[in-house]
Amino acid sequence: MPKNFGRPQALTSNPFHYCPGCSHGIVHRLVAEVIDELGIKGRTVGIASVGCSVFSYNYFDLDMVQAAHGRAPAVATGLKRALPDRMVFTYQGDGDLAAIGTAETVHAAARGENITVIFINNANFGMTGGQMAPTTLLGQVTTTTPEGRNAAANGYPLRVCEMLATLEGVAFLSRVTVHKPAMVVRAKAAIKKAIQAQLAGAGFSLVEVLAACPTNWGQTPAGALRWLEENMLPAYPVGEFRSWEAC
Amino acid sequence: MKLLMKGNEAIGEGAVRAGCRYFFGYPITPQSELPHYLAWRLPEVGGVFLQAESELAAINMVYGAAAAGVRVMTSSSGPGISLMQEGISFLAGAELPAVIVNVGRGGPGLGNIAPAQSDYFQATRGGGHGDYHVIVLAPASVPEILTLMQDAFDLADNYRNPVMVLADGVLGQIMEPVVLEDSCPATIPAKPWATTGSEGRTQNIINSLYIVPQELENHCLKLAAKYESIAEDHTRWESYETGDADLVVVAYGTAARIAKAAVNAARRRGIRAGLVRPISLWPFPSRALQKMARRASAFLVVEMSLGQMVEDVKSALAGARPVHFYGRTGGMLPEAREILHRLELLQEGVNSYAKELWPTASADQ
């Protein structure tokens, strides 16, 4: 019987270290499948950020650069300016991208920097122990909001796609989720479009992926998917915030 | 071609001649003429000039371009260099070559925009977190800026290590004649480690994370061996009138130019004074000073700070000879007559301790 499903070429054979039910493994795979399908493995450079995905350089079988916390879009900018014909993407969590790296994100987008950002939003700082992130929902309990996030004390969640949608340099902007198989298929299509936009030289592209973090949410893997659907989807509606089509 | 050139512009022209085609930086005084120059000069030679949103972004853009294998630089002054320290630590940890220019100004805090050498500790002790060094080169004239920029890029590439060029506001602003020879294209070594896309080979990874303590210790020991080799082969200094010197002045950059005038004046008064001008501040020319201590009876360190390099001089001489200090800070310049006055006191055998030679505001009024 022919084997129709295998490991993407753009992934190494290293097993993921992620927690059971974590969405990073799914998103790594989607990015790798898209790179394989576009035939660009040999001319792609990925930027790993600081957070749970810091070791992504062990999983992507690509040239990889590990960046300082929050600075992945700046590192990608320097790399892409030096190698404009390579595909350059960053892979960042919400603490990295939306807290310490907000300036680098906004300005790379405003410049229309021709890079692709894969943004994992799981509503907390995963690696350091489940602290409040800018994306943490109101009322959500984290290790630094033990009574739940309170707007008066902690402010409001940051909606990255809505914020970046005001910028002219952005070519493609989409929020997707991976909590159901049908949604995973749509997420892959968005990642592909974002990378195609870069290959076409259209400018900055970003895909925000709503992701489950069962460990820090205090949920089972299945429970975390339900929690995502019931709590994150209403606060972070999926869809395209800036459309781009290949001509 | 002979022309009159400003120090900040010479930094830019020296970089271009060394094959640097990428500049990422954020505006700050007193280095502004450098980005102004490169903003037109780099596009002229097919390079990229990019004004970043902050020094944090600028140094990380440098990190990305260095990972791609190209010659790249940034420049700033005191406060901006402080902001870049995390990125410089990452460059050192990941062994990426890059050149960082600090056109020094008065500190701490916002300080002021006048020339100073008070970033010596920051430059020569690594500056950021972790066990590492950057190579630090200190020019003292506009022509020397041109040659040191070439050396800076060569050293960075040869050792895969960040190099800092430490100047000050005087050197940035001063205009001096330089001779620009027709330059050949710079020779840039192959960089098989660069992350350029893995076509035809296995993946390259640029990284400074070693999660297993033994692996990080091994990495740091490898860096230490590299630093030792740099110290062995690339410690640089200029000696002036030191052959028979009884009193040796130690000063670098702009302070060394002032000190040279004082040494000349002292010689005219029959004082056997000489000058050692460290050109590499890290590695520091300790052995050269130790050799001079065989003949010299005392050392006088002159700095545009409250005394930073003086600690390296004391450490080099390890108590073998008295080490005195004279410095001005906050953007004030040491005066040749004040240096001469101290040399005269030392000559007369008034071997007072450093604090008695300390300049006070009242003494200058």
Contacts between the chains, C-beta under 8 A, distances in Angstrom:
chain1	res1	chain2	res2	distance
A	12	B	203	7.9
A	41	B	198	7.2
A	42	B	197	5.4
A	42	B	198	5.7
A	42	B	199	3.0
A	42	B	200	6.9
A	43	B	197	4.0
A	43	B	199	6.1
A	44	B	197	6.2
A	45	B	67	7.9
A	45	B	68	7.7
A	45	B	195	5.0
A	45	B	196	7.3
A	45	B	197	6.1
A	47	B	64	7.5
A	48	B	207	8.0
A	54	B	209	6.5
A	55	B	209	8.0
A	57	B	205	4.9
A	57	B	207	6.3
A	60	B	203	7.9
A	61	B	198	7.5
A	61	B	203	5.7
A	62	B	198	6.1
A	62	B	203	5.9
A	63	B	195	3.8
A	63	B	196	6.6
A	63	B	197	5.7
A	63	B	198	4.9
A	63	B	203	5.6
A	63	B	204	4.9
A	63	B	205	7.5
A	64	B	195	6.7
A	64	B	203	6.6
A	64	B	204	7.8
A	64	B	205	5.0
A	64	B	206	7.4
A	64	B	207	7.8
A	65	B	63	7.8
A	65	B	64	6.7
A	65	B	67	4.7
A	65	B	195	5.3
A	65	B	205	7.7
A	65	B	206	4.4
A	65	B	207	7.7
A	66	B	94	7.3
A	66	B	205	7.4
A	66	B	206	6.6
A	66	B	207	4.2
A	66	B	208	6.8
A	66	B	209	5.9
A	67	B	60	6.7
A	67	B	63	7.2
A	67	B	64	7.9
A	68	B	60	6.2
A	68	B	63	7.6
A	68	B	86	5.8
A	68	B	87	6.3
A	68	B	90	5.2
A	71	B	56	6.7
A	71	B	57	7.0
A	71	B	60	3.8
A	71	B	63	7.6
A	71	B	87	7.3
A	74	B	52	7.1
A	74	B	56	7.4
A	74	B	57	4.2
A	74	B	58	7.7
A	74	B	60	3.7
A	74	B	61	5.0
A	74	B	63	7.8
A	74	B	64	6.9
A	75	B	60	5.0
A	75	B	61	7.1
A	75	B	63	5.3
A	75	B	64	3.8
A	75	B	67	7.3
A	76	B	64	6.1
A	77	B	24	8.0
A	77	B	50	7.3
A	77	B	57	7.7
A	77	B	61	5.1
A	77	B	64	6.3
A	78	B	22	7.3
A	78	B	24	6.3
A	78	B	60	7.0
A	78	B	61	3.6
A	78	B	62	6.1
A	78	B	63	6.4
A	78	B	64	2.9
A	78	B	65	3.8
A	78	B	66	7.5
A	78	B	67	7.7
A	78	B	68	7.3
A	78	B	72	7.1
A	79	B	64	3.8
A	79	B	65	6.4
A	79	B	67	5.9
A	79	B	68	4.9
A	79	B	195	7.2
A	80	B	64	7.6
A	81	B	22	6.7
A	81	B	48	4.8
A	81	B	50	6.5
A	81	B	61	7.5
A	81	B	64	8.0
A	81	B	65	6.5
A	82	B	22	6.1
A	82	B	48	7.6
A	82	B	64	7.4
A	82	B	65	4.5
A	82	B	68	3.8
A	82	B	69	7.5
A	82	B	70	4.6
A	82	B	72	7.5
A	83	B	68	5.0
A	83	B	196	6.1
A	83	B	197	7.5
A	86	B	196	7.0
A	86	B	197	5.1
A	103	B	53	5.6
A	103	B	54	6.2
A	103	B	56	7.5
A	103	B	57	6.9
A	104	B	53	7.3
A	104	B	56	7.6
A	104	B	57	5.4
A	104	B	60	7.4
A	106	B	53	8.0
A	107	B	52	7.7
A	107	B	53	3.9
A	107	B	57	6.7
